[in-house]
Amino acid sequence: MSNPATPAPSPNRWHTPREGATNITPVSTPGSATRGSVTPEILASVEGLPVEGRLPLLKWREAMELARNKTGLPGMSVAVLHKGKLIFAEGFGKRNRNDPVTAETLMPIASMTKAMTAATIGELVAEGKLDWDTTPVSKYVPEAQFGDPILTSELTLVDYLSHRSGLPHDDDPWDYSTATRSDIFKRLKHMKLTSKLGTKLQYSNIGYAIAGEAAANVAGIPYEKLVEAKVLRPLGLSNTGFSQIEMGKRPNHGMPHYADSFQDAQQGRFHEGYPDEDIRLLAPSGGIYSNVLDLVTWGRTIMHHGELDGEQILNKESVIEQLRARTISRSKRSSPEFAPSSTYGMGWFMDSYKGQAMYYHGGNLAGYSSNIVLFPDSDLVVAVLSNLFIAMLPNNVPYYLADEILDLPRTQDWMGDVAVNETIEVYSFIAEGNQGTLPPRIKNKPATHQLHQYAGAYFNPLFGNVSVTLATSEANGVFNKRLHIRFENMLSSMEHYHFDSFVYIQDMWSMKVRKMLSFTTGKDGKVEGFQIEYLDEVQVFSKEKEEKGSGGCRGHEEAEEEMLIWKQDSGQYRI
């Protein structure tokens, strides 16, 4: 059975935290007393409740800790808001090698950011500065042009925010980019749109980046400042913000983790990274961090159409528009508990669970997973954060709690068999993806050029600049001259496969996918470029003309130094 909450992690991820984190001494962080914030002083205290109220919470705590261990999570936090009262807020496991996760622990929320982007845009719509579905977004972001000028003139904010623009669910061309959003948008005219404008959901992170930039351009301030002004400050979400680097400056934050296998995860063997900034370009689609206490306040506000503590904070009509079905995310029933189909509004999936209406969204980044589920019929909000990339338990915790709190029929062991089986499936999926889809290797077919002749600078109008260098790298204690490829912040050695084809590793920290490129030779017998397959098309990278005396291989010394640094690895640890 497939849980409808969040799709399995794609081999295409945004964020690549480097390893070798420094442990941070925990410091108590009392919550702010601003509007809507949930402070530690009003946390559900199991020990302080009468026996009849204590038993369910103890049961939930025990069940979640058992599930965390069974599914192999280093740490997790859960908060539950029911009828305006915080009835459960707990941390489980560890946020780094030494310190426990608490309900206050900060973690990236990844794609849950999308709903806050849509809410921010909704406030500008309410002010008459934007509209949902009339004005083409290209008016506000003229750089966002596509190969089809008619489509460019048609795409509105609703199209981007409901994932029906036709942009693909793939971030390879800008995964490691240090360019500005404006520079990246200029490349989009070279991208193949893989779906027609219509009711089909085709999830796209870059589409949300375009929508967020449109709002920022209209408001005249950076996107991040706009979200703070329109959503975070008005709702009193003082533990929510942008930038993993900024999150890392606060004492109680979770470090990113991954495990090499499900067995390693169950046994507590993890790789730990540290907060990184690679998501900056796509911040409108996944750049926010928070904790579960702020998140249930946020969920409660959306569930009540912008009202919080008796005051209308967000525009009611705009929130209602965000919760209207726009695209079809699932067209057939996944299991008896859920609706025959599910839809997507603007920043929210919509479904039903055992007759209860449900709004939800999950998120995945390298080292983190998250989920929030709203049950408006019963005034129930559940938020879950974890510091592991492959984490299916956060998708299933809300169903277990809904069964418990709303006394729904028990039909599946959500935090046991379902979560474990889904986790096994995802680890298998990742392992297969890491191998890549390479053709059969033809033996004894050497390269047609000497290695140094492949080195040089290459360019593709969608991906931008790529460099290939010949440098020294180490494998099993042996140092050899090898080709290396650099794309923005990605650096990988290359292994000869056959003929003029080489394999490299697209290292996304928690995922390492094998990919192939094939060099091409011009009429003059020299290397003229290379090709890769991308979205069922061949992308051609042209080799730039060599500078006189360069030998086609610039920056060897720098590349050698980079490779030696890059090979350092903090290894596993056990918790």
C-alpha positions as CSV (number, residue, x, y, z in Angstrom):
1,M,0.0,0.0,0.0
2,S,1.3,3.4,-0.9
3,N,0.8,6.2,1.5
4,P,-0.5,9.3,-0.4
5,A,1.1,11.9,1.8
6,T,4.5,12.5,0.1
7,P,6.0,10.9,-3.0
8,A,9.1,8.8,-2.5
9,P,12.2,10.9,-2.6
10,S,13.3,11.5,-6.1
11,P,17.0,10.9,-7.2
12,N,17.0,14.6,-7.9
13,R,17.7,16.5,-4.7
14,W,18.6,20.1,-3.9
15,H,21.0,20.2,-1.1
16,T,24.4,18.7,-0.5
17,P,25.6,19.3,3.1
18,R,29.3,18.6,3.5
19,E,30.5,16.2,6.1
20,G,32.6,16.7,9.2
21,A,30.1,18.7,11.4
22,T,31.2,20.2,14.7
23,N,28.9,19.3,17.6
24,I,27.2,22.2,19.3
25,T,26.5,22.3,23.0
26,P,22.7,22.4,23.7
27,V,21.2,25.6,25.2
28,S,17.7,26.0,26.4
29,T,15.6,28.2,24.0
30,P,12.4,29.4,25.6
31,G,9.7,30.3,23.1
32,S,8.6,33.8,22.3
33,A,5.4,35.1,23.7
34,T,4.3,36.7,20.4
35,R,0.9,36.1,18.9
36,G,0.1,32.5,18.0
37,S,3.4,31.1,19.3
38,V,3.3,27.9,21.4
39,T,5.8,28.2,24.3
40,P,7.4,25.4,26.3
41,E,5.5,26.6,29.4
42,I,2.2,25.3,27.9
43,L,3.6,22.1,26.5
44,A,1.6,19.0,27.2
45,S,3.3,17.6,30.3
46,V,2.7,13.9,30.7
47,E,3.9,13.8,34.2
48,G,1.6,16.7,35.3
49,L,-1.6,15.2,34.0
50,P,-4.0,13.0,36.0
51,V,-3.7,9.3,35.4
52,E,-6.7,9.1,32.9
53,G,-5.1,11.9,30.8
54,R,-1.6,10.6,31.1
55,L,-2.1,7.1,29.7
56,P,-2.9,8.0,26.1
57,L,0.1,10.4,25.9
58,L,2.4,7.7,27.4
59,K,1.1,5.2,24.9
60,W,1.7,7.6,21.9
61,R,5.2,8.4,23.2
62,E,6.1,4.8,23.5
63,A,4.6,3.9,20.1
64,M,6.5,6.7,18.4
65,E,9.8,5.8,20.0
66,L,9.4,2.2,19.0
67,A,8.5,3.3,15.4
68,R,11.5,5.6,15.3
69,N,13.8,2.7,16.1
70,K,12.1,0.3,13.7
71,T,12.2,2.7,10.8
72,G,15.8,3.9,11.5
73,L,15.5,7.6,12.3
74,P,18.2,9.4,14.2
75,G,15.7,12.0,15.5
76,M,12.1,13.2,15.2
77,S,9.8,15.8,16.7
78,V,6.0,15.7,16.8
79,A,3.3,18.2,17.8
80,V,-0.5,17.9,17.9
81,L,-2.9,20.7,18.2
82,H,-6.5,19.7,18.7
83,K,-9.4,22.2,19.0
84,G,-7.0,25.0,19.7
85,K,-5.1,23.1,22.4
86,L,-1.6,21.7,22.2
87,I,-2.2,18.1,23.5
88,F,1.2,16.6,22.5
89,A,4.7,17.9,21.8
90,E,7.6,15.6,22.0
91,G,11.1,15.0,20.7
92,F,12.6,11.6,20.0
93,G,16.1,10.5,19.4
94,K,19.0,12.8,18.8
95,R,19.5,16.0,16.8
96,N,23.2,15.4,16.4
97,R,25.7,12.9,17.8
98,N,25.1,13.9,21.4
99,D,22.0,16.0,22.0
100,P,18.3,15.1,22.2
101,V,15.6,16.3,19.8
102,T,13.0,18.4,21.5
103,A,9.8,19.9,20.3
104,E,11.7,23.2,20.0
105,T,14.4,21.7,17.7
106,L,14.7,23.6,14.4
107,M,14.9,21.7,11.1
108,P,14.3,22.6,7.4
109,I,10.7,22.0,6.3
110,A,11.7,21.6,2.7
111,S,8.6,21.6,0.3
112,M,6.3,22.6,3.1
113,T,7.7,26.0,2.3
114,K,5.5,26.1,-0.8
115,A,2.3,26.8,1.2
116,M,4.0,29.8,2.9
117,T,5.0,31.1,-0.5
118,A,1.4,30.7,-1.8
119,A,0.1,32.5,1.4
120,T,2.5,35.4,0.9
121,I,1.4,35.8,-2.7
122,G,-2.2,35.6,-1.5
123,E,-1.6,38.7,0.7
124,L,-0.4,40.6,-2.3
125,V,-3.5,39.5,-4.3
126,A,-5.7,40.7,-1.4
127,E,-3.9,44.1,-1.7
128,G,-4.6,44.3,-5.4
129,K,-0.9,44.1,-6.4
130,L,-1.2,40.7,-8.0
131,D,-3.9,38.5,-9.4
132,W,-4.2,34.7,-9.3
133,D,-5.2,33.7,-12.8
134,T,-5.3,36.7,-15.2
135,T,-2.0,38.4,-15.7
136,P,0.9,36.3,-17.1
137,V,3.8,36.0,-14.7
138,S,6.2,37.0,-17.4
139,K,4.9,40.6,-16.8
140,Y,6.5,40.4,-13.4
141,V,9.5,38.1,-14.3
142,P,10.3,38.9,-17.9
143,E,13.4,36.6,-17.7
144,A,11.0,33.6,-17.4
145,Q,10.5,32.9,-21.1
146,F,10.0,29.5,-22.6
147,G,10.6,28.2,-26.1
148,D,6.9,28.5,-26.8
149,P,6.1,32.3,-26.6
150,I,2.3,31.6,-26.6
151,L,2.7,29.4,-23.4
152,T,4.9,32.1,-21.9
153,S,2.1,34.6,-22.4
154,E,-0.5,32.3,-20.8
155,L,1.2,31.1,-17.6
156,T,-0.3,32.7,-14.5
157,L,0.5,32.4,-10.8
158,V,-2.1,29.7,-10.4
159,D,-0.4,27.6,-13.1
160,Y,2.9,27.7,-11.3
161,L,1.5,27.4,-7.7
162,S,-0.7,24.4,-8.7
163,H,2.1,22.6,-10.6
164,R,0.3,22.7,-14.0
165,S,2.9,24.8,-15.9
166,G,4.5,21.8,-17.7
167,L,7.9,22.4,-16.1
168,P,9.5,19.1,-15.1
169,H,10.1,17.8,-11.6
170,D,13.8,17.9,-12.0
171,D,16.4,20.4,-10.8
172,D,19.6,19.1,-12.4
173,P,20.4,22.2,-14.4
174,W,20.5,24.4,-11.2
175,D,21.1,21.8,-8.4
176,Y,24.5,23.2,-7.5
177,S,24.2,26.7,-9.0
178,T,25.6,29.8,-7.5
179,A,23.8,32.0,-10.1
180,T,21.0,34.3,-9.3
181,R,17.3,33.3,-9.9
182,S,17.2,35.8,-12.7
183,D,20.1,34.2,-14.5
184,I,18.6,30.8,-14.1
185,F,15.2,31.9,-15.4
186,K,16.9,33.1,-18.6
187,R,18.0,29.5,-19.4
188,L,14.4,28.2,-19.2
189,K,13.8,28.8,-22.9
190,H,16.2,25.9,-23.6
191,M,14.3,23.5,-21.3
192,K,11.8,21.0,-22.7
193,L,8.4,21.3,-21.0
194,T,7.2,17.7,-20.4
195,S,3.5,18.3,-19.9
196,K,0.8,20.4,-21.5
197,L,-1.0,23.2,-19.6
198,G,-4.0,21.6,-18.1
199,T,-5.3,19.7,-15.0
200,K,-2.4,17.2,-14.6
201,L,-0.1,17.9,-11.7
202,Q,3.6,17.9,-12.7
203,Y,5.5,18.9,-9.6
204,S,8.0,21.7,-10.2
205,N,10.3,23.4,-7.8
206,I,11.6,26.0,-10.3
207,G,8.0,27.0,-10.9
208,Y,7.6,28.0,-7.3
209,A,10.9,29.9,-7.6
210,I,9.4,31.9,-10.5
211,A,6.2,32.6,-8.6
212,G,8.1,33.7,-5.5
213,E,10.3,36.0,-7.5
214,A,7.3,37.6,-9.2
215,A,5.9,38.5,-5.8
216,A,9.3,39.9,-4.7
217,N,9.5,42.0,-7.8
218,V,6.1,43.5,-7.3
219,A,6.7,44.2,-3.6
220,G,10.1,45.6,-4.3
221,I,11.9,43.6,-1.6
222,P,13.6,40.2,-1.6
223,Y,11.4,37.2,-1.4
224,E,12.6,36.1,2.0
225,K,11.9,39.5,3.5
226,L,8.5,39.5,1.9
227,V,7.5,36.2,3.5
228,E,8.7,37.4,6.9
229,A,6.6,40.6,6.5
230,K,3.4,39.0,5.2
231,V,3.4,35.6,7.1
232,L,6.0,34.9,9.7
233,R,5.9,38.1,11.8
234,P,2.1,38.5,11.6
235,L,1.6,35.0,12.9
236,G,4.3,35.2,15.5
237,L,6.3,32.4,14.1
238,S,9.5,33.5,15.8
239,N,11.2,30.1,15.4
240,T,10.7,30.1,11.6
241,G,13.0,31.6,9.0
242,F,15.2,31.2,6.0
243,S,18.7,29.9,5.4
244,Q,20.1,26.7,6.9
245,I,23.2,28.7,7.8
246,E,21.1,31.1,10.0
247,M,19.3,28.0,11.5
248,G,22.7,26.6,12.3
249,K,23.6,29.7,14.4
250,R,20.7,28.9,16.8
251,P,21.6,26.4,19.5
252,N,18.8,23.9,19.2
253,H,18.8,22.7,15.6
254,G,18.9,19.3,14.0
255,M,21.9,18.1,11.9
256,P,21.2,16.4,8.5
257,H,21.8,12.6,8.4
258,Y,21.7,9.7,6.0
259,A,22.4,6.0,6.3
260,D,24.0,3.7,3.7
261,S,21.3,1.1,4.1
262,F,18.1,0.4,6.0
263,Q,20.0,-2.1,8.1
264,D,22.5,0.6,9.0
265,A,19.7,3.0,9.9
266,Q,18.0,0.5,12.2
267,Q,21.3,-0.1,13.9
268,G,21.9,3.6,14.4
269,R,24.8,4.0,11.9
270,F,24.5,7.3,10.2
271,H,26.5,9.9,8.3
272,E,26.1,13.4,9.7
273,G,26.5,16.6,7.7
274,Y,25.9,20.2,8.6
275,P,23.5,22.9,7.5
276,D,24.3,24.2,4.0
277,E,23.0,26.8,1.7
278,D,22.5,25.0,-1.6
279,I,18.7,25.5,-1.5
280,R,19.1,29.3,-1.7
281,L,18.2,29.5,-5.4
282,L,15.0,27.6,-4.9
283,A,14.1,29.1,-1.5
284,P,10.4,29.7,-2.5
285,S,10.0,26.0,-3.0
286,G,11.9,24.7,0.0
287,G,14.1,27.2,1.9
288,I,12.3,27.6,5.2
289,Y,13.2,26.1,8.6
290,S,11.0,25.8,11.6
291,N,10.0,23.6,14.6
292,V,6.8,21.6,15.2
293,L,5.4,24.2,17.6
294,D,5.4,27.0,15.0
295,L,4.1,24.6,12.4
296,V,1.0,23.6,14.3
297,T,0.2,27.3,14.8
298,W,0.7,27.8,11.0
299,G,-1.5,24.8,10.2
300,R,-4.2,26.0,12.6
301,T,-4.2,29.4,10.9
302,I,-4.7,27.9,7.4
303,M,-7.3,25.5,8.7
304,H,-9.3,28.5,10.0
305,H,-8.9,30.4,6.7
306,G,-6.3,32.9,8.1
307,E,-7.8,33.5,11.6
308,L,-5.7,33.1,14.7
309,D,-6.7,33.7,18.3
310,G,-9.9,35.4,17.1
311,E,-8.2,37.8,14.8
312,Q,-8.1,37.6,11.0
313,I,-4.4,37.7,10.2
314,L,-4.2,36.4,6.7
315,N,-6.8,37.4,4.1
316,K,-9.7,34.9,4.3
317,E,-10.6,34.9,0.6
318,S,-7.0,34.3,-0.4
319,V,-6.6,31.3,1.9
320,I,-9.8,29.8,0.6
321,E,-8.4,30.2,-2.9
322,Q,-5.2,28.3,-1.9
323,L,-7.3,25.4,-0.7
324,R,-9.4,25.1,-3.9
325,A,-8.6,22.0,-6.0
326,R,-6.7,23.0,-9.1
327,T,-4.9,19.9,-10.4
328,I,-5.3,16.1,-10.0
329,S,-2.4,14.5,-8.1
330,R,-3.9,11.0,-7.9
331,S,-6.7,9.8,-10.1
332,K,-7.5,6.4,-8.5
333,R,-7.8,5.2,-4.9
334,S,-4.6,4.2,-3.3
335,S,-6.2,2.3,-0.4
336,P,-9.7,2.1,1.2
337,E,-8.9,4.8,3.9
338,F,-8.5,7.6,1.3
339,A,-10.6,9.3,-1.3
340,P,-11.0,7.9,-4.8
341,S,-8.8,10.7,-6.1
342,S,-6.7,13.5,-4.6
343,T,-6.0,17.0,-5.8
344,Y,-3.6,20.0,-5.3
345,G,-4.5,23.6,-4.6
346,M,-1.7,26.1,-4.2
347,G,0.8,24.8,-1.7
348,W,-1.5,22.0,-0.4
349,F,-2.5,18.5,-1.3
350,M,-6.1,17.6,-0.6
351,D,-7.6,14.2,0.2
352,S,-9.8,12.6,2.8
353,Y,-8.9,10.0,5.4
354,K,-11.7,7.7,6.7
355,G,-14.2,10.4,5.8
356,Q,-12.2,13.3,7.3
357,A,-11.2,16.1,5.0
358,M,-7.4,16.5,4.9
359,Y,-5.0,19.1,3.7
360,Y,-1.3,18.1,3.8
361,H,2.2,18.6,2.5
362,G,5.5,16.8,3.0
363,G,9.1,17.8,2.3
364,N,12.4,16.2,1.6
365,L,15.9,17.6,1.5
366,A,19.3,15.9,1.8
367,G,19.3,15.0,5.5
368,Y,15.8,16.0,6.4
369,S,12.1,14.9,6.0
370,S,8.9,16.7,7.1
371,N,5.2,16.5,7.0
372,I,2.1,18.5,8.2
373,V,-1.5,17.3,8.0
374,L,-4.6,19.3,8.8
375,F,-8.0,17.6,9.5
376,P,-10.4,20.6,9.4
377,D,-13.5,18.6,10.2
378,S,-12.1,17.8,13.6
379,D,-9.9,20.9,14.1
380,L,-6.8,18.7,14.3
381,V,-3.2,19.6,13.2
382,V,-0.2,17.2,13.3
383,A,3.3,18.3,12.4
384,V,6.3,16.0,12.2
385,L,10.0,16.8,11.5
386,S,13.0,14.4,11.2
387,N,16.7,14.7,10.5
388,L,17.0,11.9,8.0
389,F,16.5,12.1,4.2
390,I,14.9,8.7,3.8
391,A,12.1,8.9,6.3
392,M,8.6,7.6,5.7
393,L,7.5,7.5,9.3
394,P,6.6,11.3,9.3
395,N,4.1,10.5,6.5
396,N,2.4,7.9,8.7
397,V,2.4,9.4,12.2
398,P,-0.6,11.7,11.4
399,Y,-2.8,8.7,10.5
400,Y,-1.9,6.8,13.7
401,L,-2.7,9.9,15.7
402,A,-6.0,10.6,13.9
403,D,-7.1,7.1,14.6
404,E,-6.2,7.6,18.3
405,I,-7.6,11.1,18.8
406,L,-10.7,10.9,16.7
407,D,-11.5,7.2,17.6
408,L,-11.4,6.1,13.9
409,P,-11.5,2.4,12.9
410,R,-8.0,0.9,13.1
411,T,-7.3,-0.5,9.7
412,Q,-3.6,-0.6,9.3
413,D,-0.5,-0.5,11.5
414,W,0.6,2.9,10.2
415,M,3.7,3.4,12.3
416,G,4.7,-0.3,12.2
417,D,4.2,-2.5,9.1
418,V,3.3,0.4,6.8
419,A,6.1,2.7,7.7
420,V,8.7,-0.1,7.8
421,N,7.7,-1.5,4.4
422,E,7.6,1.9,2.8
423,T,11.0,2.7,4.2
424,I,12.4,-0.6,2.8
425,E,10.9,0.3,-0.6
426,V,12.5,3.7,-0.6
427,Y,16.0,2.5,0.3
428,S,15.7,-0.1,-2.5
429,F,14.6,2.7,-4.9
430,I,17.5,4.9,-3.9
431,A,20.0,2.0,-4.2
432,E,18.8,1.3,-7.8
433,G,18.9,5.0,-8.6
434,N,22.4,5.3,-7.3
435,Q,23.5,2.7,-9.9
436,G,22.2,4.9,-12.7
437,T,20.7,3.7,-16.0
438,L,23.8,2.8,-17.9
439,P,24.0,0.8,-21.1
440,P,25.8,-2.6,-21.1
441,R,29.6,-2.0,-20.9
442,I,31.5,-3.1,-24.0
443,K,34.9,-4.5,-22.9
444,N,38.3,-3.6,-24.4
445,K,37.1,-0.5,-26.1
446,P,39.6,2.2,-25.1
447,A,39.1,6.0,-25.4
448,T,40.1,7.4,-28.8
449,H,42.0,10.4,-27.4
450,Q,44.6,10.9,-24.7
451,L,43.1,12.0,-21.4
452,H,44.4,15.5,-21.5
453,Q,42.7,16.1,-24.8
454,Y,39.3,15.8,-23.1
455,A,40.1,18.5,-20.6
456,G,38.7,22.0,-21.1
457,A,35.8,24.3,-20.6
458,Y,32.4,23.3,-21.9
459,F,29.1,25.2,-22.3
460,N,25.4,24.3,-22.6
461,P,22.7,26.9,-22.8
462,L,20.5,25.2,-20.2
463,F,23.1,23.9,-17.7
464,G,25.7,26.7,-18.2
465,N,29.4,26.2,-17.8
466,V,31.1,22.8,-17.0
467,S,34.8,22.2,-16.7
468,V,36.7,19.0,-17.3
469,T,40.2,18.8,-15.8
470,L,43.0,16.2,-15.5
471,A,44.1,15.9,-11.9
472,T,45.4,13.5,-9.3
473,S,42.9,11.6,-7.2
474,E,43.2,8.8,-4.7
475,A,41.5,5.4,-4.8
476,N,42.3,2.7,-2.2
477,G,45.6,4.4,-1.3
478,V,46.8,4.7,-4.9
479,F,47.1,8.1,-6.6
480,N,46.4,8.4,-10.3
481,K,45.8,11.0,-12.9
482,R,42.1,11.0,-13.8
483,L,39.6,13.2,-15.4
484,H,37.3,15.2,-13.2
485,I,34.2,17.1,-13.9
486,R,33.0,20.3,-12.2
487,F,29.5,21.7,-12.5
488,E,29.0,24.7,-10.2
489,N,29.6,23.2,-6.7
490,M,29.6,19.6,-7.9
491,L,33.0,17.9,-8.4
492,S,33.5,14.3,-9.3
493,S,36.2,12.1,-10.7
494,M,35.4,10.3,-14.0
495,E,35.8,6.6,-14.8
496,H,36.3,5.5,-18.4
497,Y,33.4,3.2,-19.4
498,H,33.9,2.4,-23.1
499,F,34.9,4.3,-26.3
500,D,34.6,8.0,-25.5
501,S,32.1,7.5,-22.7
502,F,32.9,8.2,-19.1
503,V,30.9,7.7,-15.8
504,Y,30.9,10.2,-13.0
505,I,29.1,10.5,-9.7
506,Q,26.5,13.1,-9.1
507,D,27.1,13.4,-5.4
508,M,24.2,14.9,-3.6
509,W,25.6,13.8,-0.2
510,S,22.8,11.5,0.8
511,M,22.5,10.2,-2.7
512,K,25.3,9.4,-5.1
513,V,24.0,8.7,-8.6
514,R,26.1,7.3,-11.4
515,K,25.7,9.2,-14.7
516,M,27.3,9.0,-18.1
517,L,28.6,11.5,-20.6
518,S,30.0,10.8,-24.1
519,F,32.6,13.0,-25.7
520,T,32.3,13.8,-29.4
521,T,35.0,14.3,-32.0
522,G,34.9,17.0,-34.7
523,K,36.0,16.8,-38.4
524,D,39.4,18.0,-37.4
525,G,39.9,14.9,-35.2
526,K,39.8,17.0,-31.9
527,V,37.3,16.7,-29.1
528,E,34.5,19.2,-29.8
529,G,32.1,18.5,-26.9
530,F,30.2,16.0,-24.9
531,Q,26.6,14.8,-24.6
532,I,24.3,13.7,-21.8
533,E,20.8,12.4,-21.7
534,Y,18.4,14.6,-19.9
535,L,14.6,14.3,-19.8
536,D,14.7,11.9,-22.8
537,E,16.6,14.4,-24.9
538,V,20.3,14.7,-25.7
539,Q,21.9,17.9,-24.2
540,V,25.0,19.0,-26.1
541,F,27.9,20.7,-24.4
542,S,30.3,22.5,-26.7
543,K,34.0,22.7,-26.0
544,E,35.3,26.2,-25.9
545,K,38.3,27.1,-27.9
546,E,41.6,26.4,-26.1
547,E,43.8,29.3,-25.0
548,K,47.1,29.1,-26.7
549,G,49.6,27.2,-24.5
550,S,46.9,25.9,-22.2
551,G,47.1,22.3,-23.6
552,G,43.3,22.2,-23.1
553,C,43.6,21.6,-19.4
554,R,43.4,24.7,-17.2
555,G,43.6,24.7,-13.4
556,H,45.2,21.3,-12.8
557,E,46.8,22.4,-9.6
558,E,43.5,23.8,-8.2
559,A,41.6,20.7,-9.3
560,E,44.2,18.4,-7.5
561,E,43.9,20.4,-4.3
562,E,40.1,20.4,-4.6
563,M,39.9,16.6,-5.1
564,L,42.1,15.9,-2.1
565,I,39.9,18.0,0.1
566,W,36.8,16.6,-1.5
567,K,37.9,13.0,-0.6
568,Q,37.9,13.7,3.1
569,D,35.0,11.9,4.8
570,S,33.9,12.0,8.4
571,G,32.5,8.5,8.0
572,Q,29.8,6.9,10.0
573,Y,28.9,7.2,13.6
574,R,26.5,5.3,15.8
575,I,23.8,6.6,18.1
